[in-house]
Amino acid sequence: MTESLRESHLGPYRVEAFNASKESENKIHDDAVARRFGFRGGLVPGVDVYAYMTHLPVQRWGRVWLERGTAECRFLKPVYDGDTAVVTAVEGAAGLDLRIDSHGELCVTGRAALTPERVAPPPTFAEAPVPPAERPPAGETTLAIGTRFAINPFRVTDEYAEQYLLTVRETEPLYARENLVHPGTILHIGNWVLRHNVVLGPWMHVGSTVQHFAAAHIGDELSARAVITANYERKGHRFVELDVMVSAGQKTPIARIGHIAIYRPRQLADAG
């Protein structure tokens, strides 16, 4: 049978996008600031848009995807508050090819797959200093290659987990039924690594890869260690890349994240 004949389609899964970060420290989510950057309004956080996308892998594979699945996403266009995000997938031999369309444009591309068996996490992930009481500004020095970061540990309460499902409009009953943490929360930790350690101006998450090792549970205290793997300029933007290990209770590996962000958009450089 040819590859094309084995393909099947999932979705569409429709979500009314919601910008829960209008009041956050990252002003790219503020309507007025985002318009000055050339956008129509405040951007729905990429980690929450990723959360919309994860609905189809979980629909396809269930809890096991949270325990040994993989994902990648790339944000091409913003998703805006109140718009409908339409998630679709094509399944082939290698997994799911995912996309999110909104306001007539392709906004996100991604992939998800299920490894045949559990993947062993890295044997060690070096110690990192606790986040500073006074964060320095983000820059080429404070985000230099090899710099190690941690986050302030975060306990996932019932209230937080319930509110997050509402925020990302999740309709999958698995999380509430089995007291599981949504994978969007796991990806949020890639953002927290930056936010807990440096002061950023308006900035944008542009892509991630994820390898799951275990499902996180409501009540877990989540922590992370990370290292900066790249810091470079492209088309006037300043990018940073991070390798992040998320754990529960300081000892149970949950996921490894490759996180990419524009920490200094060219609009700021031009203004300077």
C-alpha positions in Angstrom: 0.0 0.0 0.0 1.4 3.4 -0.9 2.1 6.1 1.7 -0.7 8.3 0.4 -3.2 5.5 0.8 -2.2 5.0 4.4 -2.8 8.6 5.3 -5.9 9.5 7.4 -7.2 12.9 8.5 -8.1 14.1 12.1 -10.1 17.1 13.0 -11.1 19.8 12.5 -10.9 20.8 16.1 -12.1 24.3 16.6 -11.1 26.6 19.4 -12.2 30.2 20.1 -8.7 31.6 20.9 -8.3 33.4 24.2 -5.5 35.8 25.1 -5.1 35.2 28.9 -1.9 37.2 29.0 -3.1 40.8 28.2 -1.9 41.9 31.6 1.4 39.9 31.6 4.9 41.3 31.8 5.3 40.5 28.1 3.7 43.4 26.4 3.5 41.7 23.0 0.2 40.3 24.4 -1.1 43.9 25.0 -3.2 45.2 22.1 -1.7 48.7 22.0 1.9 47.5 22.1 1.4 44.7 19.6 -0.2 47.2 17.1 3.0 49.3 17.4 4.9 46.2 16.3 2.6 45.8 13.2 0.2 43.2 14.6 -3.6 43.5 14.6 -3.7 43.1 18.3 -2.2 41.3 21.3 -0.8 37.9 20.4 -2.4 34.8 22.0 0.6 33.1 23.8 2.3 30.5 21.6 2.3 28.0 24.5 -1.5 28.2 24.6 -1.8 27.9 20.8 0.4 24.8 21.2 -2.1 23.6 23.8 -4.8 23.8 21.2 -2.7 21.7 18.9 -2.1 18.9 21.4 -5.8 18.0 21.5 -5.5 15.9 18.3 -2.4 13.8 19.5 -4.2 13.1 22.8 -7.4 12.2 20.8 -5.4 9.9 18.7 -3.2 8.1 21.3 -4.6 9.1 24.7 -2.6 9.2 27.9 0.3 7.3 26.4 1.2 10.3 24.3 1.8 12.3 27.5 4.1 9.5 28.7 6.3 8.9 25.6 5.1 11.1 22.8 7.0 13.7 20.8 5.9 17.1 19.3 7.2 20.0 17.5 5.6 23.3 16.6 6.5 26.4 14.6 4.6 29.7 14.9 4.3 31.4 11.5 1.5 33.9 12.1 -0.2 35.2 15.2 -3.5 33.9 16.5 -5.7 36.6 17.9 -8.1 36.8 20.8 -11.6 35.8 19.8 -10.6 34.3 16.4 -11.4 30.7 15.7 -8.3 28.4 15.6 -8.9 25.4 13.4 -6.6 22.4 14.2 -6.2 19.6 11.7 -3.9 16.7 11.2 -2.9 14.2 8.5 -1.7 10.9 9.9 1.0 8.9 8.0 3.5 6.2 9.0 5.7 8.7 10.8 2.9 10.2 13.0 0.7 13.3 12.7 1.4 16.4 10.5 -0.4 19.2 12.3 -1.5 22.7 11.3 -3.5 25.5 12.8 -5.4 27.9 10.5 -7.0 31.1 11.8 -8.4 34.3 10.2 -7.8 32.8 6.7 -4.1 32.1 7.2 -1.8 29.2 8.1 -0.6 30.2 11.6 1.2 27.1 13.0 2.8 23.9 11.6 3.7 21.0 13.8 4.2 17.2 14.1 3.5 14.7 16.7 4.5 11.1 17.1 4.5 8.2 19.5 7.8 6.4 20.2 7.5 2.6 20.2 8.6 2.5 23.9 9.6 4.9 26.6 12.6 6.9 25.9 15.3 7.1 28.6 15.9 10.7 29.7 19.5 12.1 29.8 21.5 10.6 32.6 22.3 14.0 34.1 21.3 17.6 33.6 23.7 19.9 35.2 22.9 21.9 38.3 21.7 25.4 37.8 21.6 28.4 40.1 18.3 29.5 41.6 16.7 32.5 39.8 18.1 35.8 41.0 16.1 38.1 43.3 16.9 40.9 40.9 16.8 39.8 37.3 19.3 41.4 34.8 18.1 42.6 31.4 18.1 40.0 28.6 21.0 40.4 26.3 23.9 38.6 24.6 25.8 38.4 27.9 23.0 37.3 30.2 21.8 34.8 27.6 25.2 33.6 26.5 25.7 30.1 25.2 26.3 27.7 28.1 24.5 29.8 30.7 22.5 27.6 33.0 19.1 28.5 34.5 16.5 27.0 36.8 12.9 28.1 37.6 11.2 28.8 40.9 9.5 25.5 41.5 5.7 25.5 40.8 3.1 23.3 42.4 0.2 22.5 40.1 -2.9 23.0 42.2 -6.4 21.9 41.5 -7.4 25.5 40.9 -4.6 26.2 38.5 -5.2 23.0 36.5 -9.0 23.7 36.3 -8.4 27.3 35.2 -5.8 26.3 32.6 -8.3 23.9 30.9 -10.7 26.8 30.7 -8.1 29.1 29.4 -7.1 26.8 26.5 -10.8 25.8 25.9 -9.8 22.1 26.3 -12.7 19.7 25.8 -10.7 16.4 26.3 -12.0 14.8 29.6 -8.8 12.9 30.2 -7.1 15.6 32.3 -9.8 16.1 34.8 -10.7 12.4 34.9 -7.1 11.2 35.6 -5.8 14.3 37.4 -3.2 15.0 34.7 -1.4 18.2 33.9 -2.1 19.6 30.4 1.0 19.6 28.1 0.5 23.3 27.5 1.5 23.9 31.1 4.6 21.8 30.5 5.6 24.0 27.5 4.9 27.1 29.6 7.9 26.1 31.6 10.1 26.9 28.6 8.9 30.5 28.9 9.3 30.5 32.7 12.9 29.7 32.3 13.4 33.0 30.6 11.0 35.0 32.7 12.3 33.8 36.0 16.0 34.7 35.2 16.1 37.9 32.9 14.0 40.9 32.3 12.5 40.9 28.8 10.8 43.6 26.7 8.1 42.5 24.3 9.2 39.1 23.1 7.9 36.1 21.1 8.0 32.4 21.4 8.5 31.1 17.8 8.9 27.3 18.1 9.6 24.2 20.3 10.3 20.5 20.3 9.1 18.2 23.1 9.9 14.7 24.2 7.7 13.4 26.9 9.0 11.0 29.5 6.1 10.8 31.9 2.7 12.4 32.6 2.7 15.1 35.3 -0.1 14.9 37.9 -2.1 17.6 39.6 -0.3 18.2 42.9 3.2 17.7 41.5 5.8 20.3 42.1 7.4 21.0 38.8 10.9 22.3 38.4 13.3 22.8 35.5 17.0 23.0 34.6 18.0 24.6 31.4 21.0 25.7 29.3 21.3 28.3 26.6 22.3 26.5 23.4 22.2 29.4 20.9 22.1 33.2 20.7 22.1 34.8 17.3 20.7 37.5 15.0 18.5 36.8 12.0 16.7 39.4 9.9 17.2 41.9 12.6 15.7 39.8 15.3 17.7 38.5 18.2 17.0 34.8 19.0 17.7 32.6 21.9 17.5 28.8 22.1 17.2 26.7 25.2 17.5 23.0 26.2 15.1 22.5 29.1 14.5 19.5 31.4 11.3 19.5 33.3 10.9 17.3 36.4 8.4 16.6 39.0 9.4 16.4 42.6 13.0 17.2 41.6 13.6 13.6 40.5 10.9 12.4 38.0 11.8 13.4 34.4 8.6 14.8 32.7 9.8 16.3 29.4 12.7 17.7 27.5 12.0 20.9 25.6 13.9 22.6 22.9 12.6 26.2 23.0 13.2 29.1 20.6 12.3 32.7 21.2 12.9 36.1 19.7 14.0 38.0 22.8 14.7 41.3 21.1 12.5 41.9 18.0 13.9 44.1 15.3 11.3 46.7 16.0 13.1 47.4 19.3 16.5 47.5 17.7 15.1 49.9 15.1 13.6 52.1 17.8 16.9 52.1 19.6 
